[in-house]
């Protein structure tokens, strides 16, 4: 912590000057700025960069000129939709900041970034209730074992409830929450922060701060809070604990050391205060990042279950955590070097794909701007352009070392729509554009569903899909429309039935003749299809039997009720007749189709619908609403269980047709705090009124086509 005397002007270097030097791993801090959408992350990053001297002015989200939200889509929507990497220098340390989108639709970035940072700054508003983005960030930090601190923002707001927030944090996380600052003034009167480490008040904003002594009205609260902070610091180090138990006061440096030890192992989560709108508390946050957030030295990486140190002289292991696709620049891969050193023009091995790559274009990312880089060492982050075959989740190593890190476990998509090119030119370009988008965002999935004749795009929510479609248009000039993804229904029968299929046509020359008797029988669910030949006495020559089976199979793909594939049927051909001259394979195939449809009509035909196994994890207070909603979707509950974080997991089977917009509805029911997953379970009979509606719609569409 810097000595506080009079007016302090924080020293900062321009980015270009700061990055010409090489930093050792202990001089680097890789920090994700995370939290709920709208909590002020992007503005906090702006003031962090400005305070450090990396930019000459502070941009705003409203003006669309911030360093991290530079994509035209972000400027237009005024939200972050993609993680941005920026760097600054602060007191001899390099801090790589990554601004992570806060909306749940873009949670893929949160999972990817958590793999390559050593700490998170979780930004939240000064209000009693914590938003879902806070919970998501905290949970991911727990999963990855990351150090974190909380930055309480918007203390200047009229409705700011600092005390309510601290009470919520204390109740939820207990002794881990450690206040290292208290606010000076309340709401509109908020003017600075009292730092409990050096017991000084920091007022003002941006690069200049007025530093004052503790006002008399805050002395008692400051002493109490400082005592609790020293308790937490002492627990982080045995020597400090002995000194503290002997009744000796810890120095500022000792407190910082103790907090660092506690923070890096997750036992301590410091709480800092400020205003991203005005810059209050930003300089002290930078001090805390340098002083109390761990460097890469404290965060060994794992290869094959073995921990390895982040050593610039060690074997090469560089992990690709993000890729972007630009129609003009091409592909850019963002890389965290965990071990070894990357050098411009080196050859490296993509161990994930077994592909040799040459590092032609290497640079330091700073939002939309770039600074050329020639050497990048362990612990640092850089970007590589125009690699031939390298994607998110890949590892770059050498043919000698051949290290490979585990890929990121991205969540599965939960929302799907069908897309359709507007024009032939859009259809021609769609495949290539989607390929680039999917490389950039692994939480987007695309498939061609031949069964329902649709192209389906899946993502994490409606905003996620909307932004992907907007990228198709603005980046690649591809226009598509959307519609609901169709449900892959099936058709089957409930009882056995027999019918004759006879096809006879005389056209003046050689005619067409095929005659077969078929019996259709239902099979158990999931058994599919079987065909049996019981023709005796040569009623149908053996060489025409395969044509009969082919006619049945082709008819099954088209359905006989509403145009859906037929399943779980046994077809038996047991009699028929033929003509020595006019019979042919085509005639018997047509006869089989006629016989199949005639028999199916008398076999109690029905429509089957796909049923999903569904789990929904929600806060305890939302269980009743969630169960009630699933019941309205014709769901059947199969049990509940308690999970971590005072949540309940509801298990059920639910028809796919009722789950098309469930991601949006669950978000509304639980205020974004619920999550769910699905997998296919089985098919079962569709209720009669639902089946009748499908049949009528199908018949109407066929009539329209004929007209």
N, C-alpha and C positions, 0 to 999 in steps of 0.2 A: 504494500500500500504506500502511495506517495505521501511524503510529509505535507501536511496541510497548513499553509501559512498565507494569510491575506487573500489576495485574488490569484487563483490558479488558472493559467491558460494551458490547456492540455496539449502536449506536443503531438503532432501528427505529421506523417510523411505522405507525399503523393504516392499513389499506388505504383507508378512506374519506377520511382526511386526505391520504394520498399522492396520490390521483388527482384531487383538485380542481384541481391545477395542470396546466398544459400542459407537455409535455416536447418538446424538440427532438430530431430524429433521432439526434444524437450522444449524447443522454442515455438512449437506449432500447437494451435488449438483448432480442432475441427468441431464446429458447433452448429447444430440445427436450431433454427428459430421456428418453433411449432406452437400450435394452439388452435382454437376454434376460428373459423372464418369470421372476419369482422372484429377480431380482438385487437388489431393494430400491429400485427407482425411486420407488414411491409413498411409502415411508417417508422417502426422501431429500427429496422434495418437501415432506412434512409438516414436517421440521426446517428446511428453507430458509424456509418461510413463518413458522414460529415464531421462528426466529432473527432474521428481519427485522421481527418485531412485527406481522405481518399477521393472525395468529391468536393466541388466548390460550392454547391448549393443543395438544398433539401428539396426533392421533388415531392409531389403529392399524388395520391391515388386519383383524386378528382381531376387533376390536370393531366393525368396519364403520362407523367414523365419521371416515374420512379425507376431506380436502377434494376429492381428485380422483376417488376411487372412490365415487361417491354413488348411482349407479344401483342399484336393488334387485337387479338381476341380478349386478352386480359384487360387491355385498355378500354375496350368497348364494354365489357361486362363489369369492370371495376372490381374484379376478384382475381386471386392467384389461381391458375389452373395447372401450373407446372413448377417444379422446384427450380430455383435459380441459385447459382454459386457465385459468391463475391468474396474478395479478400481485402484485408486491411492490415496495417502495421500498428502495433501498440506497445510502446516501451520495449522495443527489441524483440517482440514476439509477432509472429504472423498468425492472424485469425482468419480461417476459412469459414465464412458464414454461408449457410444454406437456408434460404427462405422457402419453407415447405407449405403448400396449399393446406388450408384448414377445413375445407368442406369434405365430408365423408366420401363424396363421389370420387375424390382424388387420393384416396388412402393408399393407393399403390406407391406413390412417391414417398409417403411416410415410412413404409416398410423398407423401401430401397435405401433411403437416406440413413435410416437407423443402422444399417450395416456398415456405414463408412465414417460415421462421426463418433467422437468420444464423449460427447455431452449434448444435452438438449437444454435450451432455454424455453420453458413452457410459458407462453404469454396468456394472461387471462385478464378479464375486466374486473374492476373493483365492485363486485356484487356477490350476494350470498350464494346463489346457485352457480355451480360450475357447469359450463357448457359441455356438450358431447365431444367436441374437438379436444378439450382438455383431457377427458377420460381416455380417448383413443391414443393421444400422445403419451400419456402416463403409462397405459398398458403396454404399448410397444416398447417404451424405454425399459419397463420391467422385464419384458421378454428378452431383450438384447443385453440386459445388465448394464445400462448406460447411466452415467452420472447425470444429474439434472438440477436445475434451479427454477424457481417460479418468479416471473417478473409480473408484478401486479400493475396493470396499466389503467389509464383513464381515471386517475385519482382526482382529476380536475372537474369531472362531470358533476352535474347537479345532483344526480341520484347515486353517486358513488357510495358504496357501503363497505368500506375497508374492514371494519370490525366484524361484519357478518361473514365476509370471505375468510378471514383468519379463523373464525370460529368453525366454519365448514371444513377448512383444511385440517385444523386440529382434531376435529371429531373423526374425520375420515382416515388420516394418516398418522395421528398421534405424535410421538416424540421425534419422528423423522423431520417434521416441519420446524425449521429454525429461522426465526426472524433475525436478519442482520441489519435491518433498517426500520425506522418508524417515520411516518409522514409528518411534515411540518405544515400545519394548516389542514383544513377539511374542505373538500369539494372546490368551490370557486376560490377559496382562500388557500388552496394547496400551493406551496411556493418552493418546496425543497424536501430533502430527505436527511434524516439524522442517521449517520453511519455509526453503528454500534461497535465496530472494530476499533476505530480511532477516536470515537466520541466527538465527531465534528459534524457540523451542519453544512450541507452542500446546497446552495441556492443558485438561481440563474439557470442557464441552459446552454446547450450546444458546446462550443469549444471553450467558452469562458464560464467559470463558476465562482460565485462568492462563497468563501468558506468562513464559517463563523463558529463561535463557541455554542455550547448547548444552552438554549434558553431555560430560564429557571422553571418555567411551567412544565418542562418536559423531563426534568432531572430524575424524578421518582420513577416514571415509566421507563426511561432509558436505562436506569440502574437495574431494574427488575428484568428487563428484556436482555440486557447484557449478561447478567448472571446466568440466564438460561442458555444463551449462546455459548458462554464459556464452558458450561456443563457439557454441551454437545461437542465442542472442540476438544475438550480433555478426553472424552471417550474415544476419540480417533487415534490417540497415541499414548502408549503406556508411560513414557517419560513425562508427558504433559499431565497425565492423570495423577501421577505421584506428586508432582509439583502443586497441582491444584488441590489435592487432598491435604497437603501440608499447609493450606491456607494462603498460598502465594498467588498473587495476581498474574495472569498470563499477559505477555506482551502482544502487540498487534501482530507481529510476525508469527508468534506461536499460535495465536488464534487462527490465523490464515492457514498455517500448516495443519492444525488439527481439523479444521473444516474441510480442507482438501482431502485429508485421509478419510474422513467420514463420508464426503461426497463421492469419492471414486468407488467406494464399496457399497453405496446406496443407503447407508445408515443415516445420512444427513441430506436434507433438501433445503438449501438456503432460499429464503424469500426476500426478494428485492422489490423496490417500489419506484414508480416514476410516471412519466407522461410521454408517450411516443409522439404526441401532437406537438409538444413544446420542447422536448429534449431533456426535461428534468430527469435526473437519475441515470442518464445514458452513460456518462463518463464513468460513474462508479460501477455500472454494470460491466463495462470493459475491464476495469480493474479486477472485478470479481472473476471474470472469465479467465484472465491471465493468472490470477493468484489462487483461485479455488476450484477451477475446473481442470480435470486431468489432461495431460498431453498424451500423444500416442505411446509414449514410453510406458504409461500405466495401463495400456489396453492391448495386450498381446492378441494376436490373431491365431486362428486354429486351422490346421490343415490335416485332414485325416485323423481327427481326434487328438492331435498333438499341438500344444501351444508353442508359438514361435515369437521371438521378440521382433519389434519393428526396427531393423538394423539397416542403415544405408549400405553397409558392406555385405549384407546377407544375400541369400538367394532371392531372385526376383519373383515377386508376387504382386501384381497390380490388378485390381478388381474393377470391372466396368459396372457402375451402378446406375447409369442413366444414358440413354441415347436420344438424340433428336434428329428429325428429318427435315431438311430444308430444300425446297425445290431448286434453289440456286447454288447454295454452298455445298449441299450434299449432307452426308451423315456425320454427326459429331458424337463421339463417345466420351463421357465423363468418367474419370478414373481416379481411384484412391490407391496410392502406392503403399502397400503394407510392409514390403521388405525390398531391399535392393535399390537400384537406381535406374531410371529411364533416361536415355540420352537421344537427342534428335538424330535421325537417320539410322538408328540401331535397328537390327532385325530382332524380333521377338516371336515367341511361339504362343499362339492362342491354344492353350492346353484343353480348353473345353471342346474345340472343334478340330484340333490337330492341324491348324492352318498357320503358315508362316506369314507374318505381317511386318511391314517396314514403317517406321515412325517418321513419315515425311513432314507432317504438320502437327506441332506440339505447342500448346499455349496455356497461359494462365487465364481462366475464365473470370470475368468481372461483369456479371449480368450479360448484356448484349455486346459488350466490348471484350476485346481479347488483347493479351500481351504475349508476344512470342516467348517461348521457353526453350532452353537448350538442355537443361538438366533438371530432373525432378527426383527428389530423394524420398526415402521411406518416411511415412507420416503425412506427406503432402498430397494435394489434390490438383489435377490438371485436366486438360481436355485434349483429345486426339481427333484429328479430322481425316476423313477419306481413307479409313481402314477398309480393306476389301471385304472381310467377312467376320466382323466382330460385333457382338450384340450385348444388350443388357444381361448381366449375370455371368458373362464370360471372364476368364482369368488369363492375363498375359504373363508369361514366364519365359524361360529359355529352354532350348533343347537339352541343356545340361541339368537344369533344376526341375523342370516339369512339375511345378507346384500347381495345384488346382483347388480353389476355394469353393465352398458350397454356394449354389445359386440362391437368390432371394426367394422365399416362399410367399408368393403373392396370393392374396385372397381370390377366391373364385368369383366370377361375375354373378350378379343377382338380378339383373334387369335386362330384358331383351326386346328388340324391335326388329321388324323386317324392313329392309331398305330396297329401293328400286331406282335404278338409273332413270333420269328424266328423258334423255335422248340417247341415240346410238353412240354419239361421241363420248358421252359420259360412261356408257357401258364399256367402251374400249379402254378407257383410262382407269376404271374403278379398281381393277385388280392390283395394278401397280401402286396406286395411291393407298389402298388399304394395307398393302404389304409394308409400306413405309410407316404408316400410323401404328400398326401392330408392333413393329420394331421399337417404336418410341414409347409405347404404353403397353406393357405386358398384361394389364388388367382388362384390356379390350380383347374380345374374341370375335372371330368371324367364321361363318360356315355357310356352305350352300346346302340347304335342306331339300334334297331331290324329292323326298316323299311328299312335301307340301308345296313344292315348287316356289321356294322363297330363299332369299339371301338374308341371313340373320346376323345382326350385330348385337353383341352382349357387352355389358359394362356394369359399373357399380351404382348406377342411378340415372335418372332422367337428365340431369345437368351434364353428367359425364358423356352420355350419348349425344346430347345436343352439341357439345363442344367438339366432339369427334366429327360430326356431320358438318359443322361450321368450318373445321380445318380442311375437310375434303374440298369444300367450295373455295375457300380463300387461298389455301396453299397450292392446291393441285387442280383447281378449276373443274371439279367434279360435282355435279348437282344430283342429289338424290331426294326422293320422297320417302316417307315412312308410313308404315301401317302396322297393325297388331300382328305379332307372330302367330301363325296358325297352330292349332293344337293337332298333334299327330294321332288322330283317332284311328281305330281299327274297326273292321266289321267281322262278324262271325255268325254261327248258327247255334240254336239250342237243342235241336232234335234232328233225327235222320229223315231223309226224304229221297225219293227216286224220281227220275224224269228222263225222257228221251230227247236227244238232240239230233235233229235230222236236217241235213243241208242238201238241197237238190236244185241244180240250175242247169237248164239246157239253152244253149245260145246258138244252135245251128251247127256247130262243129262238135268238138269234144266237150262233153258236159262236166259238171262237178257233182259228185255224190259222196256223202259221208253220213253214217248213221251209227249212233252209239247210245247205250243206256248207262246212265251214271247213278251211283248212290253216294250222297254226301252224309257224313257222320261227324258230330262234334268231337274234338279232342280236348284234353285238359288244357287249362290256361298255360300258355308258354310252350306248348309242344309243337306249334308251328304248322307243318303240312306233311302229309304223307300220301302216297299214291299207290294203288294196288290194282293189279290186272287179274281178273277172274274170268276172262273170256275163255270159253272152251269150244272145241269143235271147229275152230277156224272161222267163227262168225265175223271176226275182224282180223285180217292178216297181221302177223306180229310186227311187220315193218311199219304199220300205221299206229301202233300203240303209243310210241313216243310222241307222235303228233297229237294224240288225244291228251296226253299229259301236258304237253306244251300249251295246248288251247286252254286247259284248266288253269295253269300257272299264270298265263298272260291275263286271263279274265280276273283272277284273284288280285292282281296288282291294281286293277281299275275299280274294284268294288261293285256291289250290286244294289246298295241302298243310297249312299251319299257320296260315292266316289273315293272311299278310303280303302286301303289294302285289306284283304281278307286273311285271317289267321286262324290257327287251331282247327283245321278241317282235314278230314280224311276223305279222299275221293277214290271211289272204286268203279272201274269200268267192268261191266259183267256181261254185256250182250251188245249186239248190233248187227249191221249188215253192210255189204259193200258191192260195188259194181266192178266187173273185170276191167272195163275201159275207163269209166268216168271217175272212179275213186282216186284220190290223191292225198298227200300229206296235208295240203292246204284245206281240202274239203273236210277232212277229219278234225283238223284244228278248229275250223269254224263250227262244225257240229258239236264239238266238245264245249265250246263257249256257249252255244245255245242251250245245251243240256244242263250246263252248270247253273246258268241264270234261272232256268225253269225249276230245278231242284231246290236251289237256295230260297226261292220265293215261298216254297212250301215247308221250309225247315226252321220256322220261327227265327228269321234273321234279326240280328240286333247290332247295336253299335257299342264298342268298348271305348273307354276313356283311360288315359294314362293317370296313374296315381303316384304321388311323390311321398317319400319319407321326408318329413320336415322337422327340423329342430329350430326353436326360437329361444334365444337367451335374452332375458329382459330384467330390469330392476323388479324387486319383489312387489312394489306398489302397482306395477303395470300388468301383473299376471292375469288378473280377472278380465281386463279389457282385451288382452291378447287372446285368451281362451274363447271369450265371447265372439271375437271377430273370426277366429278359425271355425267356430261352429257355423257361422253364417256362410262360410265357404264350403260347407258340407264336409268339414274335417272330422276325423275321429281321433280323440286323444288316446295316446298309448302310455302316458306316464309323465311325471315331473321329477326333477332332481335339483338339489341346490348346487350352485357353482361358486367359484371365488368371487369376492367383491359383493357379497349380499345379493346375488342374482339367482334367478331361477331359469332352468332349462326346460322348456315345454316340448314334448315329443308328440308328433301326430302324423297321420296319413291324410293327405289332402289332394283333391283332383287338381291336375296341372291347369285346367281351364280357369280355375278360380284364383290362380296365383300369379297371373300375368303382371299385375301392378302391385304385388305385395310389398316390394321394396319401398315404394312410395307410401303405401298405407301404414306400414309398420313404423316408418319414420314419423308419420303424423301421430300415431297412437302413443308412441313412447318418447316423443320429442327428440328423436334421433338416437336414443340410448339402447335401442334393441338391435340385435343382429340375428341373422338366420342363415341356414344352409339347407340345401335340398339334394336328394338323389332319387333316381327312378326306383320305384318299388314294383309295381305290377299293373296290369290292366284289369278293369272290372266293368260290369254293365253300366252304361250311361242311363240315368233316369229317363223314363219314357217321354216325358214332355220335352226334355232337352234333345232327345234323339229325333222326335217329330219335327222340331224346329230345324235341325240340320238337314233332314231329308227334304223338307219343303224348300229350304233355301237352295239346295242342290238341284232340285227339279226346276225351280224357277230360273236358275242360271243356265240350265241346259235348254230350256225353252227360249230364253233370250238369245243364246248362241245360234239356235236353229233359225230364229227370225232374222 
